[in-house]
Amino acid sequence: MSHTPALGKRPRWWTELPLIAVVYVLYSAGRLLARGEVSDAVDHGLSILHIEKVLRINLEHPLNRFFTHHALFGIPADFAYASLHYLVTPAILIWVFKCRPANYSFLRAWLMIATLIGLVGFTLLPTSPPRLLEASQGFIDTMAQYGSYGWWGADASAPRGLGGLTNQYAAMPSLHVGWALWCGVVLWRYGRGRWARIAGVAYPLGIAIVVMGTANHYLLDAVAGAAVMGVGLLLARPALRLTERIRSRFARTARPVAPTASHTVPPGETRPAGAVVSGGCETSAGERFPRQATRGDAADSRGDARADSAATAAR
């Protein structure tokens, strides 16, 4: 019999928090360790930019110039890049846990699987963001330009002095866009009212514009982030089924074997050898079970019957 995961059953929060913490630590540590060679990362970034120029889809250039020349838009964009990624996604995950328990396991699995796939991308394809390319490529790091307005320094969105604890060459794929897309789908599908749907569309689009305008990602990084979320969506349900099978197998292995029922015999009664009793057990020689006549009892009964018949005939 196949076992389908109980998608409508919300896990307990004290098991969820350690799981999410472990995945996030793996994600952060993986981004930090998978740095690769700087020259390779720069080459990959230039290759992506070259492809975009050939296809005439290098939208990051005009967006970056706009944010650089207009602080009214550039500063909020930097704040959005440095904070929303780490605030909105957990907030929506908690909301789903509390208000949409029937869908929580699936949505959580989708987000985690996509995140781990993104980590594989960081490892296999370290990529320099536009802001770290040579100035001749035409990009300006807006977070460095407006650094005095926020907590970040010149090293991505990390707080000042902690830039060495982050991997700045993890541009491909953009999980800023990937996580924002996940949030948008959840808001559109499970939110209530028109404003939830508007936010479901506006948030991922806004994050895509922010990551390109601040020169942290290329357009193809954003596309790759959306693709990673698509793969995570396809794998989420099979992963839940596999997890449920493994859990069920361990549960069956750990389940204690119930003791067989004991068959006691009252004093003075025996069971004939080979008699089958409840539970498929056979009796041994000399055993009796309740309300079963012995051979001696049966012989006496037959003798009494013959004597009664003779007496009747004599009359």
C-alpha distance (Angstrom), angle and dihedral (degrees) to the residues before:
residue distance angle dihedral
M1 . . .
S2 3.79 . .
H3 3.77 119.6 .
T4 3.78 118.4 -139.1
P5 3.79 117.5 -159.5
A6 3.76 115.3 -105.5
L7 3.78 95.8 -114.7
G8 3.78 91.9 172.6
K9 3.79 94.2 58.0
R10 3.80 115.4 91.9
P11 3.82 114.5 -141.1
R12 3.77 119.7 -126.0
W13 3.78 115.8 -91.7
W14 3.81 93.7 -128.2
T15 3.81 89.5 61.1
E16 3.80 94.1 41.8
L17 3.79 98.2 53.7
P18 3.83 95.7 58.0
L19 3.81 90.8 44.9
I20 3.80 93.6 51.7
A21 3.80 90.8 43.4
V22 3.82 91.7 52.9
V23 3.81 92.8 49.5
Y24 3.80 91.8 47.5
V25 3.81 92.0 48.8
L26 3.81 89.9 49.9
Y27 3.80 89.7 49.1
S28 3.80 93.6 49.3
A29 3.80 94.4 42.3
G30 3.80 91.3 46.3
R31 3.79 92.1 52.6
L32 3.78 88.8 49.8
L33 3.81 97.2 47.1
A34 3.80 98.3 39.9
R35 3.78 95.0 70.8
G36 3.77 99.8 128.3
E37 3.77 122.6 -177.0
V38 3.79 116.0 -33.0
S39 3.79 91.2 -137.9
D40 3.80 90.9 54.7
A41 3.79 91.3 48.2
V42 3.81 91.3 50.9
D43 3.80 91.2 47.8
H44 3.79 91.0 51.6
G45 3.80 90.7 49.7
L46 3.79 92.1 50.3
S47 3.81 90.7 48.3
I48 3.79 91.5 53.2
L49 3.80 91.1 47.7
H50 3.80 90.8 49.1
I51 3.80 91.7 52.8
E52 3.78 90.7 50.2
K53 3.79 92.2 50.0
V54 3.79 91.3 50.4
L55 3.79 89.5 50.9
R56 3.83 91.1 39.8
I57 3.78 93.1 -127.5
N58 3.83 99.3 117.7
L59 3.82 93.0 129.5
E60 3.80 91.4 158.2
H61 3.83 91.4 77.8
P62 3.82 98.8 62.2
L63 3.82 92.0 37.0
N64 3.79 91.7 52.0
R65 3.81 92.0 49.4
F66 3.81 90.2 49.9
F67 3.82 94.0 51.4
T68 3.80 91.2 43.9
H69 3.81 94.1 52.7
H70 3.82 96.8 40.5
A71 3.78 113.8 53.1
L72 3.81 89.9 -178.2
F73 3.81 87.0 72.2
G74 3.78 100.8 24.5
I75 3.81 97.2 58.5
P76 3.86 95.8 50.3
A77 3.80 88.2 45.8
D78 3.81 90.5 55.4
F79 3.81 91.3 49.2
A80 3.80 90.0 48.8
Y81 3.81 92.1 50.5
A82 3.80 93.2 47.6
S83 3.81 98.1 46.9
L84 3.82 119.6 15.4
H85 3.79 93.7 67.4
Y86 3.81 89.0 62.9
L87 3.81 98.4 37.0
V88 3.79 110.6 38.4
T89 3.80 97.8 45.1
P90 3.84 96.0 53.1
A91 3.81 90.2 42.3
I92 3.80 92.3 55.4
L93 3.80 91.3 44.2
I94 3.81 89.9 54.3
W95 3.81 90.5 46.5
V96 3.80 90.8 53.0
F97 3.81 90.1 48.4
K98 3.80 92.0 53.7
C99 3.80 102.5 34.1
R100 3.82 105.9 25.0
P101 3.81 104.4 36.3
A102 3.81 92.9 154.9
N103 3.81 90.1 63.3
Y104 3.79 100.7 34.3
S105 3.81 100.5 93.9
F106 3.79 92.9 50.4
L107 3.81 95.3 46.1
R108 3.79 92.4 45.9
A109 3.80 91.7 49.4
W110 3.81 90.2 48.9
L111 3.80 92.6 52.5
M112 3.80 94.9 45.4
I113 3.80 96.2 46.5
A114 3.80 91.8 49.3
T115 3.81 90.3 48.7
L116 3.79 92.1 53.1
I117 3.81 90.6 47.9
G118 3.79 88.2 52.7
L119 3.79 88.9 52.7
V120 3.80 88.9 56.1
G121 3.81 88.0 52.9
F122 3.81 91.7 52.7
T123 3.80 89.3 51.3
L124 3.79 98.4 46.9
L125 3.79 98.1 37.1
P126 3.81 114.0 30.6
T127 3.78 105.4 -170.7
S128 3.78 132.4 -169.9
P129 3.82 113.4 -130.6
P130 3.82 117.3 -126.0
R131 3.81 92.7 -102.7
L132 3.82 91.4 62.9
L133 3.80 95.4 52.3
E134 3.78 120.7 99.7
A135 3.79 115.0 -74.2
S136 3.80 89.0 -114.0
Q137 3.81 88.1 73.6
G138 3.81 88.7 69.1
F139 3.81 102.8 -117.1
I140 3.81 129.4 130.4
D141 3.79 123.0 -161.7
T142 3.81 101.6 -124.6
M143 3.79 92.4 -170.4
A144 3.79 89.1 59.6
Q145 3.79 90.7 43.2
Y146 3.82 93.2 52.4
G147 3.81 96.2 29.9
S148 3.80 93.0 121.7
Y149 3.82 89.7 66.0
G150 3.78 96.9 56.4
W151 3.79 144.8 34.6
W152 3.80 95.0 -99.5
G153 3.77 127.9 93.3
A154 3.75 131.0 -157.4
D155 3.82 92.8 -64.1
A156 3.80 106.0 85.6
S157 3.80 114.8 -84.2
A158 3.80 96.4 -35.5
P159 3.82 117.3 121.8
R160 3.77 115.4 -98.1
G161 3.76 112.3 -73.9
L162 3.81 94.2 18.1
G163 3.79 98.7 80.3
G164 3.80 90.6 108.7
L165 3.82 89.3 64.3
T166 3.79 94.1 64.7
N167 3.78 134.3 67.4
Q168 3.79 108.5 -122.3
Y169 3.80 92.6 -174.7
A170 3.80 97.0 66.8
A171 3.79 97.9 99.9
M172 3.82 98.2 126.6
P173 3.01 114.6 99.5
S174 3.80 107.0 17.9
L175 3.78 107.2 -133.0
H176 3.80 87.7 179.9
V177 3.79 85.1 70.3
G178 3.81 93.4 36.1
W179 3.79 94.9 54.0
A180 3.80 91.1 43.0
L181 3.80 89.6 53.2
W182 3.81 89.8 51.6
C183 3.81 89.4 51.4
G184 3.80 90.6 48.5
V185 3.80 93.6 51.7
V186 3.81 91.6 48.3
L187 3.80 92.2 49.5
W188 3.80 92.6 46.6
R189 3.80 94.9 45.7
Y190 3.79 102.8 37.0
G191 3.80 105.9 18.8
R192 3.77 121.6 101.8
G193 3.76 124.6 -124.1
R194 3.77 136.8 9.1
W195 3.79 95.1 -70.2
A196 3.78 92.4 59.3
R197 3.80 90.1 55.3
I198 3.78 92.2 45.7
A199 3.81 89.1 52.3
G200 3.80 89.3 46.4
V201 3.80 89.5 61.1
A202 3.80 100.4 33.1
Y203 3.80 98.5 48.9
P204 3.83 100.0 59.4
L205 3.80 91.8 39.7
G206 3.80 90.7 49.3
I207 3.81 92.4 49.4
A208 3.80 90.9 49.3
I209 3.82 89.7 54.0
V210 3.81 91.2 45.7
V211 3.81 96.3 51.7
M212 3.80 91.6 50.1
G213 3.80 96.8 40.8
T214 3.80 92.5 51.3
A215 3.84 89.2 50.4
N216 3.80 92.9 -118.8
H217 3.81 96.7 119.0
Y218 3.78 142.8 19.2
L219 3.78 123.5 -125.8
L220 3.81 89.6 -107.1
D221 3.82 89.1 54.4
A222 3.79 87.9 58.4
V223 3.81 91.2 47.7
A224 3.80 90.0 49.7
G225 3.80 90.2 50.0
A226 3.80 90.2 54.8
A227 3.82 90.5 46.9
V228 3.80 91.2 52.1
M229 3.79 89.7 53.8
G230 3.80 89.3 50.4
V231 3.80 91.6 54.5
G232 3.79 90.4 46.4
L233 3.80 89.5 52.8
L234 3.81 91.2 53.7
L235 3.80 93.2 48.4
A236 3.80 99.1 43.2
R237 3.80 99.0 83.0
P238 3.84 96.1 43.2
A239 3.81 88.2 48.4
L240 3.80 90.8 53.1
R241 3.81 91.4 49.4
L242 3.81 90.9 50.0
T243 3.79 91.0 48.6
E244 3.80 90.9 50.5
R245 3.82 92.2 50.8
I246 3.80 91.3 50.4
R247 3.80 91.4 47.3
S248 3.81 91.8 48.8
R249 3.79 92.1 49.0
F250 3.78 92.5 51.4
A251 3.79 90.0 46.2
R252 3.83 91.4 53.8
T253 3.79 91.1 47.3
A254 3.79 93.4 49.6
R255 3.82 95.1 43.6
P256 3.87 110.5 109.3
V257 3.82 117.1 -119.8
A258 3.80 112.2 -111.1
P259 3.83 112.8 -120.4
T260 3.82 116.7 -112.3
A261 3.76 116.9 -106.9
S262 3.77 114.3 -97.6
H263 3.78 118.4 -128.4
T264 3.79 110.9 -146.1
V265 3.77 123.2 -168.2
P266 3.80 120.7 -143.5
P267 3.80 116.2 -122.4
G268 3.80 113.6 -83.5
E269 3.78 96.8 21.8
T270 3.80 126.2 102.7
R271 3.78 136.5 -169.8
P272 3.83 121.3 -133.2
A273 3.80 113.4 -116.9
G274 3.76 112.3 -92.0
A275 3.80 96.2 18.1
V276 3.80 112.0 145.4
V277 3.76 115.9 -131.0
S278 3.80 133.0 178.9
G279 3.81 116.4 -53.9
G280 3.83 92.5 33.0
C281 3.84 93.0 -79.3
E282 3.81 122.4 146.1
T283 3.77 124.9 -144.0
S284 3.75 123.7 -121.0
A285 3.80 127.1 -133.2
G286 3.76 114.3 -66.2
E287 3.79 96.1 18.5
R288 3.78 120.6 126.9
F289 3.72 131.9 -165.4
P290 3.81 127.8 -155.1
R291 3.82 120.7 -72.3
Q292 3.83 94.7 5.4
A293 3.78 115.6 126.8
T294 3.81 119.9 -132.2
R295 3.82 123.8 -128.5
G296 3.82 91.4 -102.5
D297 3.76 91.1 52.2
A298 3.80 90.2 50.5
A299 3.89 92.4 50.8
D300 3.79 91.9 50.3
S301 3.78 90.2 50.6
R302 3.81 91.7 52.3
G303 3.86 91.6 48.9
D304 3.79 92.4 51.5
A305 3.80 90.7 50.0
R306 3.84 92.2 53.5
A307 3.82 92.1 48.7
D308 3.78 91.8 51.5
S309 3.82 90.7 50.7
A310 3.85 92.2 51.8
A311 3.76 92.3 49.7
T312 3.75 91.5 51.7
A313 3.82 92.6 50.9
A314 3.83 91.9 50.4
R315 3.74 90.9 57.7
